[in-house]
Amino acid sequence: MEKWDLVVVGGGAAGFFCAINAAARQPGLKVCILEKTGKLLTKVAVSGGGRCNVTHACFDIDTLSRRYPRGTNFLRKAFHHFNPKDTIEWFRERGVELKTEEDGRMFPVSNTSSTIVQCLLQEASRHQVHIELNQEIVSLNFVDGSWKLQSAKGRTYQTPKVCLAQGD
Ligand SMILES: Cc1cc2nc3c(=O)[nH]c(=O)nc-3n(C[C@H](O)[C@H](O)[C@H](O)COP(=O)(O)OP(=O)(O)OC[C@H]3O[C@@H](n4cnc5c(N)ncnc54)[C@H](O)[C@@H]3O)c2cc1C
């Protein structure tokens, strides 16, 4: 059984962002991403027509939250923790500049989603996030104070913290 401080299920945008930030905030934390397919960040690569619409140039949290009526309250709280300004700064600190189009959408200056994919891959590598491909997690149980995950291939993982980021 493999032991990790944090196991992230899903190698998409959410999984990478969680894993990178956890590892960056706590150096030495043993973080692992488990991805069921043989590829990482596939949706990010195709997002925004291959350019990746990273965020939106709307810096008023109430206005931004109201754009999604069913989730306004949830988003308002979330944006108080991390909002478009933080997103812009997060990527700028890692050498990725974003540009704003006339309608407010923000894309990497390079105009290609591969800039975002490469940034996330490099950050994961820099913070020693361990990544396993072709590991579909099929069960998750809380046993004796820790999470036990099992993959379709029969590998088992034990961790006190798990992040489920397997998308929709
Ligand atoms: C064509 C298209 C264009 C888009 N354009 C934009 C855009 O420009 N801007 C924008 O913000 N959003 C865009 N989106 C939406 C955006 O891509 C998604 O909201 C985002 O990528 C979701 O990220 P995620 O990490 O939550 O999920 P995903 O990207 O779906 O990642 C989840 C990962 O978990 C893996 N997984 C699932 N189950 C398991 C399991 N049991 N065990 C292990 N791994 C598992 C999956 O294989 C996948 O790799 C677009 C989406 C599409 C399809």
The ligand as an SDF file (V2000), in Angstrom:
LIG
                    3D

 53 58  0  0  0  0  0  0  0  0999 V2000
  -14.6250   22.1010  -25.5990 C   0  0  0  0  0  0  0  0  0  0  0  0
  -14.4860   22.7270  -24.2400 C   0  0  0  0  0  0  0  0  0  0  0  0
  -14.0670   24.0550  -24.1490 C   0  0  0  0  0  0  0  0  0  0  0  0
  -13.9510   24.6610  -22.9010 C   0  0  0  0  0  0  0  0  0  0  0  0
  -13.4800   25.9420  -22.8180 N   0  0  0  0  0  0  0  0  0  0  0  0
  -13.2480   26.5100  -21.6070 C   0  0  0  0  0  0  0  0  0  0  0  0
  -12.6160   27.7650  -21.4790 C   0  0  0  0  0  0  0  0  0  0  0  0
  -12.1980   28.3680  -22.4770 O   0  0  0  0  0  0  0  0  0  0  0  0
  -12.4480   28.2750  -20.2350 N   0  0  0  0  0  0  0  0  0  0  0  0
  -12.8370   27.6020  -19.1130 C   0  0  0  0  0  0  0  0  0  0  0  0
  -12.6520   28.1190  -18.0040 O   0  0  0  0  0  0  0  0  0  0  0  0
  -13.4120   26.4050  -19.2030 N   0  0  0  0  0  0  0  0  0  0  0  0
  -13.6100   25.8370  -20.4050 C   0  0  0  0  0  0  0  0  0  0  0  0
  -14.1660   24.5960  -20.4930 N   0  0  0  0  0  0  0  0  0  0  0  0
  -14.5190   23.9310  -19.2590 C   0  0  0  0  0  0  0  0  0  0  0  0
  -13.2520   23.4440  -18.5940 C   0  0  0  0  0  0  0  0  0  0  0  0
  -12.4480   22.7540  -19.5460 O   0  0  0  0  0  0  0  0  0  0  0  0
  -13.6300   22.5290  -17.4660 C   0  0  0  0  0  0  0  0  0  0  0  0
  -14.5180   23.1970  -16.5880 O   0  0  0  0  0  0  0  0  0  0  0  0
  -12.3990   22.1200  -16.6700 C   0  0  0  0  0  0  0  0  0  0  0  0
  -11.3940   21.6410  -17.5010 O   0  0  0  0  0  0  0  0  0  0  0  0
  -12.8170   21.0830  -15.6770 C   0  0  0  0  0  0  0  0  0  0  0  0
  -11.6710   20.6970  -14.9850 O   0  0  0  0  0  0  0  0  0  0  0  0
  -11.7350   19.5540  -13.9200 P   0  0  0  0  0  0  0  0  0  0  0  0
  -10.3450   19.3380  -13.4360 O   0  0  0  0  0  0  0  0  0  0  0  0
  -12.7990   19.8410  -12.9240 O   0  0  0  0  0  0  0  0  0  0  0  0
  -12.2890   18.2680  -14.7060 O   0  0  0  0  0  0  0  0  0  0  0  0
  -11.6440   17.4750  -15.9410 P   0  0  0  0  0  0  0  0  0  0  0  0
  -10.8580   18.3520  -16.8310 O   0  0  0  0  0  0  0  0  0  0  0  0
  -12.7890   16.7000  -16.5270 O   0  0  0  0  0  0  0  0  0  0  0  0
  -10.6260   16.4900  -15.2430 O   0  0  0  0  0  0  0  0  0  0  0  0
  -11.0490   15.3890  -14.4870 C   0  0  0  0  0  0  0  0  0  0  0  0
  -10.0270   14.2880  -14.6800 C   0  0  0  0  0  0  0  0  0  0  0  0
  -10.3490   13.2260  -13.7840 O   0  0  0  0  0  0  0  0  0  0  0  0
  -10.1310   11.9970  -14.4560 C   0  0  0  0  0  0  0  0  0  0  0  0
  -10.9490   10.9810  -13.7640 N   0  0  0  0  0  0  0  0  0  0  0  0
  -12.2930   10.8280  -13.7710 C   0  0  0  0  0  0  0  0  0  0  0  0
  -12.6740    9.8120  -12.9840 N   0  0  0  0  0  0  0  0  0  0  0  0
  -11.5280    9.3040  -12.4640 C   0  0  0  0  0  0  0  0  0  0  0  0
  -11.2650    8.2060  -11.5720 C   0  0  0  0  0  0  0  0  0  0  0  0
  -12.2590    7.4460  -11.0800 N   0  0  0  0  0  0  0  0  0  0  0  0
   -9.9790    7.9550  -11.2280 N   0  0  0  0  0  0  0  0  0  0  0  0
   -8.9570    8.7200  -11.7270 C   0  0  0  0  0  0  0  0  0  0  0  0
   -9.1580    9.7610  -12.5710 N   0  0  0  0  0  0  0  0  0  0  0  0
  -10.4280   10.0490  -12.9410 C   0  0  0  0  0  0  0  0  0  0  0  0
  -10.5720   12.2670  -15.8820 C   0  0  0  0  0  0  0  0  0  0  0  0
  -10.0100   11.3380  -16.7860 O   0  0  0  0  0  0  0  0  0  0  0  0
  -10.0310   13.6870  -16.0920 C   0  0  0  0  0  0  0  0  0  0  0  0
   -8.7210   13.7050  -16.6120 O   0  0  0  0  0  0  0  0  0  0  0  0
  -14.2760   23.9490  -21.7290 C   0  0  0  0  0  0  0  0  0  0  0  0
  -14.6800   22.6080  -21.8220 C   0  0  0  0  0  0  0  0  0  0  0  0
  -14.7810   21.9950  -23.0670 C   0  0  0  0  0  0  0  0  0  0  0  0
  -15.1950   20.5450  -23.1270 C   0  0  0  0  0  0  0  0  0  0  0  0
  1  2  1  0
  2  3  1  0
  2 52  2  0
  3  4  2  0
  4  5  1  0
  4 50  1  0
  5  6  2  0
  6  7  1  0
  6 13  1  0
  7  8  2  0
  7  9  1  0
  9 10  1  0
 10 11  2  0
 10 12  1  0
 12 13  2  0
 13 14  1  0
 14 15  1  0
 14 50  1  0
 15 16  1  0
 16 17  1  0
 16 18  1  0
 18 19  1  0
 18 20  1  0
 20 21  1  0
 20 22  1  0
 22 23  1  0
 23 24  1  0
 24 25  2  0
 24 26  1  0
 24 27  1  0
 27 28  1  0
 28 29  2  0
 28 30  1  0
 28 31  1  0
 31 32  1  0
 32 33  1  0
 33 34  1  0
 33 48  1  0
 34 35  1  0
 35 36  1  0
 35 46  1  0
 36 37  1  0
 36 45  1  0
 37 38  2  0
 38 39  1  0
 39 40  1  0
 39 45  2  0
 40 41  1  0
 40 42  2  0
 42 43  1  0
 43 44  2  0
 44 45  1  0
 46 47  1  0
 46 48  1  0
 48 49  1  0
 50 51  2  0
 51 52  1  0
 52 53  1  0
M  END
$$$$
